[in-house]
């Protein structure tokens, strides 16, 4: 993932408003009984859905704002002032703001504490039958936004709660191609709602970039677009396991791995990067329909290929039916693992998989892999360098974390504009 710069606008505000895609975006017209808005930092909620909060306040709908990252009392005071401008009651009895106090800029390193706090908020008794949960969009460029959004989505779904996401930095650092248009809904604001949002945004004086406050991260154009531009919510991506199962069930080659040049080239580079001509036992995590498995089968005495999708496993098993040295199993890692404690493996392949694992899940997979390797064993990692709003981390970040945690040494490194591949020993 490319690092984000709060002062650089990739797409101008007027360019956003002129897009023809808006003609196909439906209005958000739901009427919940209660709003629970998760915010990574004070001001995210106002930038993203300040108009929706004002609309809820006008309709008498109770709302709470849960701020994940720690901040000083001054920023919380600014948030109280902003919420008051939006019409929300800010008395202690109303408890409109719930600060979690987790480390700013490092939520991904504190997912256990974050999950526990989210669960406590969502499990609190409520008389509302139709609660709506809002969280930062998982495609936003800020790591805290992505982590918080992903964890709130998972927790809300576990409890059967309605969950929607709101973008913040998309408007500053994104392009129209980044927007999942089919999942976007527009919060249509009247003049009063826009006025309230504009006033609320002005409350965050410590964050506004002005001549008196040159260190502020909120550029005037960015804030003006938030006040006067379109406000949207986004349906979260389909859960990964359901998404992959549906894709494999509906199409025999959902990613066109057999025909796309990217995929064929990646497999060729992968095979050429393996330092040894032959391996004893190997494990492939996330085998999909078995195209890479077929290449690996020629280089291994025994190959165990696993995937979480039943349809993918069925297709891969059919593809490899004439290879007696290959076993294909349905398995969800890291909860399940293909290598028994008393059996080691010479090679583990992780390709196009790590993006979908949160940091603690990836850490667990790394530990499992390292614990499975025989002396001199190797790990091949290969991941696309692009980005998607259903990624828990980028491919580059996953590789960095693997090297840091495993302490294995690189034997082969290939990096180009499309993917990164490493063999670690």
C-alpha positions in Angstrom: 0.0 0.0 0.0 1.3 3.5 -0.8 1.7 5.7 2.2 -0.9 8.4 2.6 -0.3 12.1 2.8 -3.1 14.1 4.4 -2.0 17.3 2.5 -2.1 15.8 -1.0 -5.4 15.7 -3.0 -5.2 13.1 -5.7 -8.7 13.9 -7.0 -10.0 17.5 -6.8 -13.4 18.1 -5.0 -15.0 19.4 -8.2 -13.9 16.2 -10.0 -15.6 14.0 -7.4 -18.9 15.9 -7.7 -18.9 15.8 -11.6 -18.7 12.0 -11.9 -21.4 10.3 -14.0 -21.4 7.3 -11.6 -23.5 9.3 -9.1 -26.5 8.9 -11.4 -26.6 5.2 -10.4 -26.1 5.6 -6.7 -29.3 5.0 -4.6 -30.2 7.2 -1.6 -29.8 5.9 1.9 -33.3 6.1 3.4 -33.2 3.7 6.3 -34.7 4.8 9.7 -32.8 3.0 12.5 -33.9 3.2 16.2 -30.3 3.9 17.4 -26.9 4.8 15.9 -23.6 3.5 17.1 -20.8 5.3 15.3 -17.2 4.0 15.6 -14.5 6.5 14.9 -10.8 6.0 14.8 -10.1 9.6 15.9 -12.2 12.6 16.9 -13.4 14.3 13.6 -13.6 11.1 11.5 -17.3 10.7 12.2 -18.1 14.3 11.5 -16.1 14.3 8.2 -17.6 11.1 7.1 -21.2 11.1 8.4 -21.8 14.3 10.2 -24.9 15.0 8.1 -26.3 11.6 8.9 -25.7 12.3 12.6 -27.5 15.6 12.3 -30.4 13.9 10.5 -30.6 11.3 13.3 -30.6 14.1 16.0 -33.4 15.9 14.2 -35.5 12.7 14.2 -34.8 12.1 17.9 -32.7 9.0 17.2 -30.2 8.3 20.0 -26.6 8.1 18.9 -23.2 7.3 20.4 -19.7 7.9 19.0 -17.1 5.4 20.0 -13.5 6.8 19.6 -10.9 4.1 19.3 -7.6 5.9 19.5 -6.3 7.8 22.5 -6.3 11.5 22.2 -6.0 14.5 24.6 -8.9 16.1 26.3 -8.7 19.0 23.9 -9.7 16.9 21.0 -12.5 15.2 23.0 -13.8 18.7 23.9 -13.7 19.6 20.2 -15.8 16.4 19.5 -18.3 17.4 22.2 -18.7 20.8 20.5 -19.0 19.3 17.1 -21.7 16.8 18.3 -23.6 19.7 19.9 -23.5 21.5 16.6 -25.0 18.5 15.0 -27.9 18.5 17.5 -26.8 15.5 19.7 -27.3 15.8 23.4 -23.8 16.0 25.1 -24.8 15.7 28.8 -23.0 13.0 30.8 -26.3 11.2 31.1 -26.6 10.9 27.4 -23.0 9.5 27.2 -22.6 10.5 23.5 -18.9 9.9 23.4 -17.2 6.6 24.5 -13.3 6.9 24.3 -11.5 3.5 24.2 -8.0 5.0 24.7 -6.1 2.6 22.4 -2.7 3.7 20.9 -3.1 6.2 18.0 -1.7 4.9 14.7 -1.3 1.4 16.1 -4.7 -0.2 16.3 -3.6 -3.2 14.2 -1.1 -4.1 17.0 -3.9 -4.1 19.6 -6.6 -6.1 17.9 -7.4 -8.2 21.0 -8.1 -5.2 23.2 -10.0 -3.5 20.3 -12.2 -6.6 19.8 -13.0 -6.8 23.5 -14.0 -3.1 23.6 -16.1 -3.4 20.5 -17.9 -6.5 21.9 -18.6 -4.7 25.2 -20.2 -1.7 23.3 -22.3 -3.9 21.0 -23.4 -6.3 23.8 -24.6 -3.5 26.1 -28.3 -3.7 26.8 -30.5 -1.7 24.3 -34.2 -1.3 23.8 -33.6 -0.5 20.2 -34.7 -3.3 17.8 -33.2 -1.7 14.7 -29.7 -0.6 15.6 -27.4 0.7 12.9 -23.6 0.5 13.4 -21.3 2.7 11.4 -17.5 2.4 11.1 -14.7 3.7 8.9 -14.5 2.3 5.4 -12.1 -0.7 5.2 -10.7 0.7 2.0 -9.5 4.0 3.5 -5.8 4.8 3.3 -5.3 5.2 7.1 -4.3 1.9 8.8 -6.4 2.7 11.9 -9.5 3.2 9.8 -9.0 -0.1 8.0 -8.4 -2.0 11.2 -11.3 -0.5 13.1 -13.7 -0.9 10.2 -12.7 -4.6 9.7 -13.1 -5.4 13.4 -16.4 -3.6 13.7 -17.8 -5.4 10.6 -16.9 -8.8 12.0 -18.3 -8.1 15.5 -21.6 -6.6 14.1 -22.1 -9.5 11.7 -21.6 -12.0 14.6 -24.4 -10.3 16.4 -26.7 -9.9 13.4 -26.5 -6.0 13.5 -26.8 -3.8 10.5 -23.4 -2.4 9.6 -22.4 0.3 7.1 -19.0 2.0 6.4 -18.1 5.6 5.8 -15.1 6.9 3.9 -12.9 9.7 5.1 -9.6 9.8 3.3 -11.0 8.4 0.1 -12.0 12.0 -0.9 -8.4 13.3 -0.4 -6.3 10.4 -1.5 -8.4 8.2 -3.7 -9.7 8.1 -7.2 -13.0 7.1 -8.7 -11.6 3.7 -9.6 -11.2 3.0 -5.8 -14.9 3.4 -5.1 -17.0 0.2 -4.9 -19.9 1.9 -6.7 -22.3 -1.0 -6.5 -22.1 -0.8 -2.7 -22.4 3.0 -2.3 -25.5 4.7 -0.9 -25.8 8.5 -0.8 -27.0 10.3 2.4 -29.0 13.1 0.9 -28.7 16.2 3.1 -30.9 19.3 3.3 -29.6 22.8 3.8 -30.0 22.5 7.6 -28.0 19.3 7.7 -25.2 20.8 5.6 -25.1 23.9 7.8 -24.9 21.9 10.9 -22.1 19.8 9.5 -20.1 22.8 8.4 -20.4 24.3 11.9 -19.4 21.0 13.5 -16.3 20.7 11.3 -15.2 24.1 12.4 -15.1 22.9 16.0 -11.9 20.8 15.3 -9.6 23.8 15.5 -6.6 21.7 16.4 -6.8 19.7 13.2 -7.7 22.4 10.7 -4.7 23.5 8.6 -4.6 27.3 8.7 -2.0 30.0 8.7 -2.3 30.0 12.5 -2.1 26.2 12.7 0.2 25.1 9.8 0.6 21.6 11.4 -3.1 20.8 11.0 -3.8 17.7 8.9 -7.2 18.8 7.5 -6.7 20.9 4.4 -9.3 23.7 3.7 -10.3 22.1 0.4 -10.7 18.7 2.0 -12.9 20.1 4.8 -15.0 22.2 2.3 -15.7 19.0 0.3 -16.8 17.2 3.4 -19.2 20.1 4.2 -20.5 20.7 0.7 -19.9 17.5 -1.2 -21.8 14.3 -1.2 -22.0 12.2 1.9 -22.1 8.4 1.4 -22.1 5.1 3.3 -20.8 1.9 1.8 -22.0 -1.7 2.3 -19.1 -3.7 3.6 -17.6 -6.4 1.4 -19.0 -9.9 1.6 -17.3 -12.0 4.3 -14.1 -13.5 2.8 -15.1 -17.2 3.2 -18.6 -16.6 1.7 -17.1 -14.5 -1.0 -14.6 -17.1 -2.1 -17.1 -19.9 -1.9 -19.6 -18.0 -4.0 -17.0 -17.1 -6.6 -15.7 -20.7 -6.9 -19.3 -22.0 -7.0 -20.5 -19.6 -9.7 -17.4 -19.8 -12.0 -14.9 -22.5 -12.6 -12.0 -20.0 -12.9 -13.0 -16.9 -10.9 -9.7 -15.1 -11.2 -8.9 -16.4 -14.7 -5.7 -18.0 -13.3 -5.5 -20.3 -16.3 -5.6 -17.6 -18.9 -4.5 -14.2 -17.6 -0.9 -13.3 -18.4 -0.3 -12.0 -14.9 -1.2 -15.4 -13.4 0.7 -17.4 -15.9 3.8 -15.2 -15.5 3.5 -15.3 -11.7 3.5 -19.1 -11.7 6.5 -19.2 -14.0 8.5 -16.9 -11.8 7.3 -18.8 -8.7 8.5 -22.1 -10.1 11.8 -20.6 -11.3 12.4 -19.1 -7.9 12.4 -22.3 -5.9 16.1 -22.9 -5.1 15.9 -26.7 -5.0 15.0 -29.0 -7.9 13.1 -31.3 -5.7 11.4 -31.2 -2.3 10.2 -33.9 0.0 7.0 -32.7 1.7 5.4 -29.4 0.8 2.3 -27.5 1.9 0.4 -24.9 -0.2 -1.9 -22.6 1.7 -4.8 -21.2 -0.4 -4.6 -23.5 -3.4 -7.8 -22.2 -5.1 -8.5 -24.4 -8.2 -5.1 -26.0 -8.2 -3.2 -24.3 -11.0 -0.1 -23.5 -8.9 -0.6 -26.9 -7.2 -0.1 -28.5 -10.6 3.2 -26.8 -11.1 4.4 -27.6 -7.5 3.4 -31.3 -7.9 6.2 -31.9 -10.4 8.8 -30.7 -7.8 7.6 -32.4 -4.6 7.4 -36.0 -3.4 4.4 -35.2 -1.3 2.2 -32.1 -1.6 -0.6 -31.0 0.7 -2.8 -28.3 -0.8 -5.5 -26.6 1.3 -8.2 -24.0 0.8 -11.2 -22.7 2.8 -13.6 -23.0 -0.1 -15.3 -26.3 -0.6 -16.0 -25.6 -4.3 -12.3 -24.6 -4.8 -11.1 -27.8 -3.1 -13.5 -29.9 -5.3 -12.1 -28.3 -8.4 -8.5 -28.6 -7.3 -9.0 -32.3 -6.4 -10.4 -33.0 -9.8 -7.6 -31.1 -11.5 -5.0 -33.1 -9.5 -6.8 -36.5 -9.6 -3.9 -38.1 -11.6 -1.3 -37.0 -9.2 -1.0 -39.5 -6.4 1.6 -37.4 -4.5 -1.0 -34.6 -4.0 -3.6 -34.4 -1.3 -6.2 -31.5 -1.4 -8.1 -30.7 1.7 -10.6 -28.1 2.9 -9.1 -26.3 5.8 -9.3 -22.9 7.5 -6.0 -21.7 8.7 -4.7 -20.9 11.3 -7.4 -22.6 13.3 -6.6 -25.9 11.4 -3.2 -26.9 10.1 -2.2 -29.5 7.5 1.0 -30.7 9.1 0.9 -32.9 12.3 3.1 -31.9 15.2 5.4 -34.9 14.6 5.8 -34.3 10.9 7.9 -31.5 9.4 7.8 -30.0 6.0 10.5 -28.9 3.6 8.5 -26.1 1.9 5.5 -23.9 2.6 3.9 -21.8 -0.2 1.7 -18.8 0.7 0.5 -17.1 -2.5 -2.3 -14.4 -2.8 -3.6 -15.2 0.7 -2.0 -13.1 3.4 -4.0 -9.9 2.4 -7.1 -11.4 3.9 -5.6 -12.1 7.3 -5.6 -9.6 10.2 -2.3 -9.1 11.8 -2.9 -11.5 14.8 -4.2 -14.1 12.4 -1.2 -13.7 10.1 1.1 -13.9 13.2 -0.6 -17.2 14.1 0.0 -18.5 10.5 3.6 -17.4 10.6 4.2 -19.2 13.9 2.5 -22.3 12.5 4.7 -22.2 9.4 7.9 -21.7 11.3 7.0 -24.5 13.7 6.3 -26.9 10.8 9.6 -26.4 8.9 12.4 -29.0 9.1 16.0 -27.7 9.4 16.8 -25.9 6.2 13.1 -25.7 5.3 11.9 -22.9 3.0 8.9 -20.6 2.7 7.8 -19.0 -0.5 5.6 -15.9 -0.3 4.1 -14.3 -3.4 1.6 -11.4 -3.3 0.1 -8.8 -5.6 1.3 -5.2 -4.8 -2.1 -3.6 -5.4 -4.9 -2.9 -3.0 -8.5 -3.7 -2.3 -11.0 -2.6 0.3 -11.4 -6.2 1.5 -7.7 -6.5 2.3 -6.7 -6.6 6.0 -3.1 -5.7 5.0 -1.1 -5.2 1.9 1.1 -7.8 0.3 4.2 -5.8 1.1 3.2 -5.4 4.7 2.5 -9.1 5.0 6.0 -9.9 3.7 7.6 -7.4 6.1 5.8 -8.9 9.0 6.8 -12.4 8.1 10.5 -11.5 7.9 10.3 -9.6 11.2 8.5 -12.3 13.1 10.0 -15.5 11.6 13.6 -14.3 11.5 14.1 -16.5 8.5 16.7 -15.3 6.1 15.9 -14.3 2.4 17.3 -16.7 -0.2 15.4 -15.3 -3.2 13.8 -11.8 -3.6 11.8 -10.8 -6.7 9.9 -7.5 -6.7 8.3 -5.8 -9.7 5.4 -3.4 -10.3 2.8 -6.2 -10.1 3.9 -8.6 -7.3 6.5 -9.4 -4.7 8.0 -12.9 -4.3 10.4 -14.0 -1.6 11.9 -17.4 -0.6 13.0 -17.4 3.0 15.0 -20.2 4.6 
